[in-house]
């Protein structure tokens, strides 16, 4: 792989990671701490949404982010010809 292509690959890789980290931060810190009072005004099956995000929802989002990362990196790897 040429140095220019390798640099483009890593730039796209890091960009993907940073986007997913922003989602992770918003869900964990934003929904679990900052916006908890606003989310607690919504109840689902008698459970306040802010509490649910702090206890369960963030974990579900983290697992989903893992699958999103795997899919995104597979596409990037195929694009640059470094897939297995």
Backbone atoms as SQL, in Angstrom:
CREATE TABLE atoms (id INTEGER PRIMARY KEY, chain TEXT, resi INTEGER, resn TEXT, atom TEXT, x REAL, y REAL, z REAL);
INSERT INTO atoms VALUES
  (1, 'A', 1, 'UNK', 'N', 0.863, -1.172, 0.000),
  (2, 'A', 1, 'UNK', 'CA', 0.000, 0.000, 0.000),
  (3, 'A', 1, 'UNK', 'C', 0.909, 1.235, 0.000),
  (4, 'A', 2, 'UNK', 'N', 0.555, 2.185, -0.832),
  (5, 'A', 2, 'UNK', 'CA', 1.343, 3.412, -0.913),
  (6, 'A', 2, 'UNK', 'C', 1.156, 4.240, 0.360),
  (7, 'A', 3, 'UNK', 'N', 2.134, 5.091, 0.680),
  (8, 'A', 3, 'UNK', 'CA', 2.006, 5.931, 1.887),
  (9, 'A', 3, 'UNK', 'C', 0.775, 6.831, 1.866),
  (10, 'A', 4, 'UNK', 'N', 0.424, 7.340, 0.683),
  (11, 'A', 4, 'UNK', 'CA', -0.760, 8.212, 0.586),
  (12, 'A', 4, 'UNK', 'C', -2.043, 7.425, 0.863),
  (13, 'A', 5, 'UNK', 'N', -2.087, 6.209, 0.330),
  (14, 'A', 5, 'UNK', 'CA', -3.259, 5.363, 0.538),
  (15, 'A', 5, 'UNK', 'C', -3.343, 4.922, 2.001),
  (16, 'A', 6, 'UNK', 'N', -2.198, 4.624, 2.602),
  (17, 'A', 6, 'UNK', 'CA', -2.171, 4.236, 4.019),
  (18, 'A', 6, 'UNK', 'C', -2.628, 5.396, 4.903),
  (19, 'A', 7, 'UNK', 'N', -2.194, 6.599, 4.564),
  (20, 'A', 7, 'UNK', 'CA', -2.604, 7.767, 5.344),
  (21, 'A', 7, 'UNK', 'C', -4.108, 8.011, 5.211),
  (22, 'A', 8, 'UNK', 'N', -4.644, 7.847, 4.009),
  (23, 'A', 8, 'UNK', 'CA', -6.082, 8.014, 3.795),
  (24, 'A', 8, 'UNK', 'C', -6.874, 6.957, 4.564),
  (25, 'A', 9, 'UNK', 'N', -6.344, 5.723, 4.575),
  (26, 'A', 9, 'UNK', 'CA', -6.987, 4.635, 5.309),
  (27, 'A', 9, 'UNK', 'C', -7.081, 4.975, 6.798),
  (28, 'A', 10, 'UNK', 'N', -5.963, 5.395, 7.381),
  (29, 'A', 10, 'UNK', 'CA', -5.958, 5.692, 8.807),
  (30, 'A', 10, 'UNK', 'C', -6.779, 6.929, 9.137),
  (31, 'A', 11, 'UNK', 'N', -6.809, 7.889, 8.231),
  (32, 'A', 11, 'UNK', 'CA', -7.639, 9.069, 8.455),
  (33, 'A', 11, 'UNK', 'C', -9.110, 8.670, 8.509),
  (34, 'A', 12, 'UNK', 'N', -9.526, 7.818, 7.591),
  (35, 'A', 12, 'UNK', 'CA', -10.920, 7.358, 7.582),
  (36, 'A', 12, 'UNK', 'C', -11.223, 6.506, 8.812),
  (37, 'A', 13, 'UNK', 'N', -10.265, 5.692, 9.217),
  (38, 'A', 13, 'UNK', 'CA', -10.407, 4.858, 10.417),
  (39, 'A', 13, 'UNK', 'C', -10.596, 5.733, 11.659),
  (40, 'A', 14, 'UNK', 'N', -9.728, 6.706, 11.831),
  (41, 'A', 14, 'UNK', 'CA', -9.808, 7.594, 12.999),
  (42, 'A', 14, 'UNK', 'C', -11.084, 8.420, 12.974),
  (43, 'A', 15, 'UNK', 'N', -11.494, 8.868, 11.801),
  (44, 'A', 15, 'UNK', 'CA', -12.744, 9.633, 11.684),
  (45, 'A', 15, 'UNK', 'C', -13.932, 8.790, 12.140),
  (46, 'A', 16, 'UNK', 'N', -13.957, 7.539, 11.733),
  (47, 'A', 16, 'UNK', 'CA', -15.033, 6.629, 12.149),
  (48, 'A', 16, 'UNK', 'C', -15.027, 6.454, 13.663),
  (49, 'A', 17, 'UNK', 'N', -13.854, 6.243, 14.229),
  (50, 'A', 17, 'UNK', 'CA', -13.738, 6.060, 15.676),
  (51, 'A', 17, 'UNK', 'C', -14.214, 7.309, 16.411),
  (52, 'A', 18, 'UNK', 'N', -13.810, 8.488, 15.947),
  (53, 'A', 18, 'UNK', 'CA', -14.218, 9.724, 16.613),
  (54, 'A', 18, 'UNK', 'C', -15.725, 9.937, 16.554),
  (55, 'A', 19, 'UNK', 'N', -16.341, 9.614, 15.419),
  (56, 'A', 19, 'UNK', 'CA', -17.799, 9.746, 15.317),
  (57, 'A', 19, 'UNK', 'C', -18.500, 8.818, 16.308),
  (58, 'A', 20, 'UNK', 'N', -18.016, 7.594, 16.422),
  (59, 'A', 20, 'UNK', 'CA', -18.634, 6.645, 17.355),
  (60, 'A', 20, 'UNK', 'C', -18.383, 7.055, 18.806),
  (61, 'A', 21, 'UNK', 'N', -17.232, 7.650, 19.084),
  (62, 'A', 21, 'UNK', 'CA', -16.962, 8.136, 20.434),
  (63, 'A', 21, 'UNK', 'C', -17.883, 9.289, 20.812),
  (64, 'A', 22, 'UNK', 'N', -18.223, 10.130, 19.841),
  (65, 'A', 22, 'UNK', 'CA', -19.170, 11.219, 20.107),
  (66, 'A', 22, 'UNK', 'C', -20.530, 10.644, 20.481),
  (67, 'A', 23, 'UNK', 'N', -20.980, 9.637, 19.733),
  (68, 'A', 23, 'UNK', 'CA', -22.255, 8.981, 20.064),
  (69, 'A', 23, 'UNK', 'C', -22.175, 8.370, 21.459),
  (70, 'A', 24, 'UNK', 'N', -21.085, 7.679, 21.747),
  (71, 'A', 24, 'UNK', 'CA', -20.893, 7.064, 23.058),
  (72, 'A', 24, 'UNK', 'C', -20.960, 8.111, 24.165),
  (73, 'A', 25, 'UNK', 'N', -20.295, 9.261, 23.964),
  (74, 'A', 25, 'UNK', 'CA', -20.288, 10.318, 24.969),
  (75, 'A', 25, 'UNK', 'C', -21.685, 10.896, 25.180),
  (76, 'A', 26, 'UNK', 'N', -22.374, 11.181, 24.088),
  (77, 'A', 26, 'UNK', 'CA', -23.718, 11.767, 24.197),
  (78, 'A', 26, 'UNK', 'C', -24.656, 10.824, 24.936),
  (79, 'A', 27, 'UNK', 'N', -24.579, 9.540, 24.620),
  (80, 'A', 27, 'UNK', 'CA', -25.477, 8.577, 25.261),
  (81, 'A', 27, 'UNK', 'C', -25.108, 8.387, 26.725),
  (82, 'A', 28, 'UNK', 'N', -23.844, 8.166, 27.016),
  (83, 'A', 28, 'UNK', 'CA', -23.457, 7.859, 28.397),
  (84, 'A', 28, 'UNK', 'C', -23.489, 9.088, 29.291),
  (85, 'A', 29, 'UNK', 'N', -22.869, 10.167, 28.861),
  (86, 'A', 29, 'UNK', 'CA', -22.796, 11.355, 29.702),
  (87, 'A', 29, 'UNK', 'C', -24.038, 12.224, 29.535),
  (88, 'A', 30, 'UNK', 'N', -24.458, 12.402, 28.278),
  (89, 'A', 30, 'UNK', 'CA', -25.609, 13.264, 28.014),
  (90, 'A', 30, 'UNK', 'C', -26.904, 12.694, 28.541),
  (91, 'A', 31, 'UNK', 'N', -27.249, 11.497, 28.083),
  (92, 'A', 31, 'UNK', 'CA', -28.534, 10.901, 28.489),
  (93, 'A', 31, 'UNK', 'C', -28.507, 10.406, 29.932),
  (94, 'A', 32, 'UNK', 'N', -27.340, 9.981, 30.405),
  (95, 'A', 32, 'UNK', 'CA', -27.257, 9.443, 31.762),
  (96, 'A', 32, 'UNK', 'C', -27.081, 10.491, 32.842),
  (97, 'A', 33, 'UNK', 'N', -26.574, 11.691, 32.480),
  (98, 'A', 33, 'UNK', 'CA', -26.286, 12.695, 33.502),
  (99, 'A', 33, 'UNK', 'C', -26.893, 14.057, 33.156),
  (100, 'A', 34, 'UNK', 'N', -26.539, 14.608, 31.994),
  (101, 'A', 34, 'UNK', 'CA', -26.921, 15.977, 31.663),
  (102, 'A', 34, 'UNK', 'C', -28.423, 16.118, 31.406),
  (103, 'A', 35, 'UNK', 'N', -28.985, 15.251, 30.578),
  (104, 'A', 35, 'UNK', 'CA', -30.390, 15.374, 30.186),
  (105, 'A', 35, 'UNK', 'C', -31.316, 14.473, 30.995),
  (106, 'A', 36, 'UNK', 'N', -30.863, 13.999, 32.138),
  (107, 'A', 36, 'UNK', 'CA', -31.658, 13.028, 32.903),
  (108, 'A', 36, 'UNK', 'C', -32.989, 13.612, 33.373),
  (109, 'A', 37, 'UNK', 'N', -32.990, 14.872, 33.793),
  (110, 'A', 37, 'UNK', 'CA', -34.251, 15.466, 34.269),
  (111, 'A', 37, 'UNK', 'C', -35.283, 15.569, 33.149),
  (112, 'A', 38, 'UNK', 'N', -34.838, 15.957, 31.956),
  (113, 'A', 38, 'UNK', 'CA', -35.753, 16.047, 30.821),
  (114, 'A', 38, 'UNK', 'C', -36.245, 14.656, 30.414),
  (115, 'A', 39, 'UNK', 'N', -35.336, 13.681, 30.417),
  (116, 'A', 39, 'UNK', 'CA', -35.726, 12.319, 30.038),
  (117, 'A', 39, 'UNK', 'C', -36.627, 11.671, 31.083),
  (118, 'A', 40, 'UNK', 'N', -36.477, 12.050, 32.331),
  (119, 'A', 40, 'UNK', 'CA', -37.309, 11.464, 33.388),
  (120, 'A', 40, 'UNK', 'C', -38.770, 11.895, 33.304),
  (121, 'A', 41, 'UNK', 'N', -39.058, 12.894, 32.481),
  (122, 'A', 41, 'UNK', 'CA', -40.463, 13.284, 32.298),
  (123, 'A', 41, 'UNK', 'C', -41.198, 12.271, 31.421),
  (124, 'A', 42, 'UNK', 'N', -40.445, 11.423, 30.745),
  (125, 'A', 42, 'UNK', 'CA', -41.029, 10.385, 29.889),
  (126, 'A', 42, 'UNK', 'C', -40.947, 9.056, 30.629),
  (127, 'A', 43, 'UNK', 'N', -42.064, 8.365, 30.711),
  (128, 'A', 43, 'UNK', 'CA', -42.082, 7.059, 31.366),
  (129, 'A', 43, 'UNK', 'C', -42.514, 5.988, 30.373),
  (130, 'A', 44, 'UNK', 'N', -41.802, 4.871, 30.423),
  (131, 'A', 44, 'UNK', 'CA', -42.147, 3.716, 29.604),
  (132, 'A', 44, 'UNK', 'C', -42.349, 2.540, 30.550),
  (133, 'A', 45, 'UNK', 'N', -43.538, 2.005, 30.573),
  (134, 'A', 45, 'UNK', 'CA', -43.903, 0.906, 31.473),
  (135, 'A', 45, 'UNK', 'C', -43.609, 1.240, 32.932),
  (136, 'A', 46, 'UNK', 'N', -43.817, 2.505, 33.299),
  (137, 'A', 46, 'UNK', 'CA', -43.623, 2.933, 34.679),
  (138, 'A', 46, 'UNK', 'C', -42.177, 3.213, 35.057),
  (139, 'A', 47, 'UNK', 'N', -41.267, 3.125, 34.104),
  (140, 'A', 47, 'UNK', 'CA', -39.847, 3.381, 34.373),
  (141, 'A', 47, 'UNK', 'C', -39.470, 4.695, 33.706),
  (142, 'A', 48, 'UNK', 'N', -38.839, 5.577, 34.456),
  (143, 'A', 48, 'UNK', 'CA', -38.425, 6.855, 33.900),
  (144, 'A', 48, 'UNK', 'C', -37.306, 6.633, 32.888),
  (145, 'A', 49, 'UNK', 'N', -37.416, 7.320, 31.754),
  (146, 'A', 49, 'UNK', 'CA', -36.482, 7.112, 30.648),
  (147, 'A', 49, 'UNK', 'C', -35.048, 7.491, 31.020),
  (148, 'A', 50, 'UNK', 'N', -34.855, 8.537, 31.809),
  (149, 'A', 50, 'UNK', 'CA', -33.510, 8.928, 32.231),
  (150, 'A', 50, 'UNK', 'C', -32.850, 7.836, 33.056),
  (151, 'A', 51, 'UNK', 'N', -33.597, 7.259, 33.980),
  (152, 'A', 51, 'UNK', 'CA', -33.079, 6.150, 34.780),
  (153, 'A', 51, 'UNK', 'C', -32.763, 4.956, 33.900),
  (154, 'A', 52, 'UNK', 'N', -33.648, 4.661, 32.947),
  (155, 'A', 52, 'UNK', 'CA', -33.436, 3.524, 32.060),
  (156, 'A', 52, 'UNK', 'C', -32.162, 3.704, 31.237),
  (157, 'A', 53, 'UNK', 'N', -31.947, 4.923, 30.691),
  (158, 'A', 53, 'UNK', 'CA', -30.733, 5.171, 29.920),
  (159, 'A', 53, 'UNK', 'C', -29.496, 5.020, 30.789),
  (160, 'A', 54, 'UNK', 'N', -29.547, 5.517, 32.004),
  (161, 'A', 54, 'UNK', 'CA', -28.387, 5.425, 32.889),
  (162, 'A', 54, 'UNK', 'C', -28.087, 3.976, 33.267),
  (163, 'A', 55, 'UNK', 'N', -29.104, 3.142, 33.395),
  (164, 'A', 55, 'UNK', 'CA', -28.903, 1.775, 33.859),
  (165, 'A', 55, 'UNK', 'C', -28.801, 0.743, 32.741),
  (166, 'A', 56, 'UNK', 'N', -29.625, 0.854, 31.716),
  (167, 'A', 56, 'UNK', 'CA', -29.696, -0.180, 30.681),
  (168, 'A', 56, 'UNK', 'C', -29.452, 0.341, 29.273),
  (169, 'A', 57, 'UNK', 'N', -30.049, 1.458, 28.937),
  (170, 'A', 57, 'UNK', 'CA', -30.016, 1.960, 27.569),
  (171, 'A', 57, 'UNK', 'C', -28.621, 2.205, 27.045),
  (172, 'A', 58, 'UNK', 'N', -27.757, 2.756, 27.892),
  (173, 'A', 58, 'UNK', 'CA', -26.386, 3.032, 27.458),
  (174, 'A', 58, 'UNK', 'C', -25.667, 1.742, 27.094),
  (175, 'A', 59, 'UNK', 'N', -25.898, 0.690, 27.832),
  (176, 'A', 59, 'UNK', 'CA', -25.254, -0.594, 27.544),
  (177, 'A', 59, 'UNK', 'C', -25.713, -1.115, 26.188),
  (178, 'A', 60, 'UNK', 'N', -27.000, -1.016, 25.896),
  (179, 'A', 60, 'UNK', 'CA', -27.503, -1.456, 24.599),
  (180, 'A', 60, 'UNK', 'C', -26.867, -0.651, 23.466),
  (181, 'A', 61, 'UNK', 'N', -26.767, 0.649, 23.670),
  (182, 'A', 61, 'UNK', 'CA', -26.158, 1.503, 22.647),
  (183, 'A', 61, 'UNK', 'C', -24.694, 1.130, 22.440),
  (184, 'A', 62, 'UNK', 'N', -23.963, 0.838, 23.514),
  (185, 'A', 62, 'UNK', 'CA', -22.557, 0.453, 23.388),
  (186, 'A', 62, 'UNK', 'C', -22.407, -0.823, 22.561),
  (187, 'A', 63, 'UNK', 'N', -23.264, -1.784, 22.792),
  (188, 'A', 63, 'UNK', 'CA', -23.210, -3.038, 22.027),
  (189, 'A', 63, 'UNK', 'C', -23.533, -2.763, 20.558),
  (190, 'A', 64, 'UNK', 'N', -24.521, -1.925, 20.307),
  (191, 'A', 64, 'UNK', 'CA', -24.854, -1.560, 18.926),
  (192, 'A', 64, 'UNK', 'C', -23.676, -0.857, 18.260),
  (193, 'A', 65, 'UNK', 'N', -22.986, 0.005, 18.998),
  (194, 'A', 65, 'UNK', 'CA', -21.820, 0.702, 18.454),
  (195, 'A', 65, 'UNK', 'C', -20.713, -0.266, 18.046),
  (196, 'A', 66, 'UNK', 'N', -20.567, -1.357, 18.758),
  (197, 'A', 66, 'UNK', 'CA', -19.571, -2.365, 18.388),
  (198, 'A', 66, 'UNK', 'C', -19.896, -2.931, 17.011),
  (199, 'A', 67, 'UNK', 'N', -21.150, -3.283, 16.787),
  (200, 'A', 67, 'UNK', 'CA', -21.552, -3.828, 15.493),
  (201, 'A', 67, 'UNK', 'C', -21.437, -2.783, 14.379),
  (202, 'A', 68, 'UNK', 'N', -21.764, -1.533, 14.692),
  (203, 'A', 68, 'UNK', 'CA', -21.620, -0.454, 13.708),
  (204, 'A', 68, 'UNK', 'C', -20.150, -0.289, 13.338),
  (205, 'A', 69, 'UNK', 'N', -19.268, -0.348, 14.333),
  (206, 'A', 69, 'UNK', 'CA', -17.835, -0.212, 14.069),
  (207, 'A', 69, 'UNK', 'C', -17.322, -1.359, 13.198),
  (208, 'A', 70, 'UNK', 'N', -17.739, -2.570, 13.506),
  (209, 'A', 70, 'UNK', 'CA', -17.303, -3.727, 12.713),
  (210, 'A', 70, 'UNK', 'C', -17.752, -3.573, 11.260),
  (211, 'A', 71, 'UNK', 'N', -18.985, -3.174, 11.064),
  (212, 'A', 71, 'UNK', 'CA', -19.498, -3.010, 9.698),
  (213, 'A', 71, 'UNK', 'C', -18.764, -1.887, 8.963),
  (214, 'A', 72, 'UNK', 'N', -18.565, -0.759, 9.650),
  (215, 'A', 72, 'UNK', 'CA', -17.874, 0.372, 9.025),
  (216, 'A', 72, 'UNK', 'C', -16.435, 0.013, 8.668),
  (217, 'A', 73, 'UNK', 'N', -15.741, -0.675, 9.567),
  (218, 'A', 73, 'UNK', 'CA', -14.348, -1.037, 9.298),
  (219, 'A', 73, 'UNK', 'C', -14.241, -2.088, 8.207),
  (220, 'A', 74, 'UNK', 'N', -15.215, -2.961, 8.098),
  (221, 'A', 74, 'UNK', 'CA', -15.214, -3.938, 7.014),
  (222, 'A', 74, 'UNK', 'C', -15.303, -3.219, 5.669),
  (223, 'A', 75, 'UNK', 'N', -16.183, -2.219, 5.592),
  (224, 'A', 75, 'UNK', 'CA', -16.315, -1.450, 4.354),
  (225, 'A', 75, 'UNK', 'C', -15.036, -0.673, 4.051),
  (226, 'A', 76, 'UNK', 'N', -14.444, -0.075, 5.072),
  (227, 'A', 76, 'UNK', 'CA', -13.203, 0.689, 4.871),
  (228, 'A', 76, 'UNK', 'C', -12.076, -0.252, 4.449),
  (229, 'A', 77, 'UNK', 'N', -11.973, -1.399, 5.091),
  (230, 'A', 77, 'UNK', 'CA', -10.940, -2.375, 4.732),
  (231, 'A', 77, 'UNK', 'C', -11.089, -2.826, 3.281),
  (232, 'A', 78, 'UNK', 'N', -12.316, -3.098, 2.863),
  (233, 'A', 78, 'UNK', 'CA', -12.563, -3.502, 1.484),
  (234, 'A', 78, 'UNK', 'C', -12.234, -2.383, 0.509),
  (235, 'A', 79, 'UNK', 'N', -12.549, -1.157, 0.892),
  (236, 'A', 79, 'UNK', 'CA', -12.274, 0.007, 0.038),
  (237, 'A', 79, 'UNK', 'C', -10.781, 0.147, -0.227),
  (238, 'A', 80, 'UNK', 'N', -9.951, -0.115, 0.773),
  (239, 'A', 80, 'UNK', 'CA', -8.509, 0.068, 0.647),
  (240, 'A', 80, 'UNK', 'C', -7.762, -1.247, 0.379),
  (241, 'A', 81, 'UNK', 'N', -8.502, -2.330, 0.239),
  (242, 'A', 81, 'UNK', 'CA', -7.893, -3.597, -0.110),
  (243, 'A', 81, 'UNK', 'C', -7.079, -4.243, 0.994),
  (244, 'A', 82, 'UNK', 'N', -7.463, -4.019, 2.229),
  (245, 'A', 82, 'UNK', 'CA', -6.754, -4.647, 3.354),
  (246, 'A', 82, 'UNK', 'C', -7.639, -5.621, 4.130),
  (247, 'A', 83, 'UNK', 'N', -8.733, -6.019, 3.513),
  (248, 'A', 83, 'UNK', 'CA', -9.624, -6.972, 4.185),
  (249, 'A', 83, 'UNK', 'C', -9.022, -8.363, 4.176),
  (250, 'A', 84, 'UNK', 'N', -9.522, -9.192, 5.076),
  (251, 'A', 84, 'UNK', 'CA', -8.983, -10.541, 5.204),
  (252, 'A', 84, 'UNK', 'C', -9.608, -11.487, 4.217);
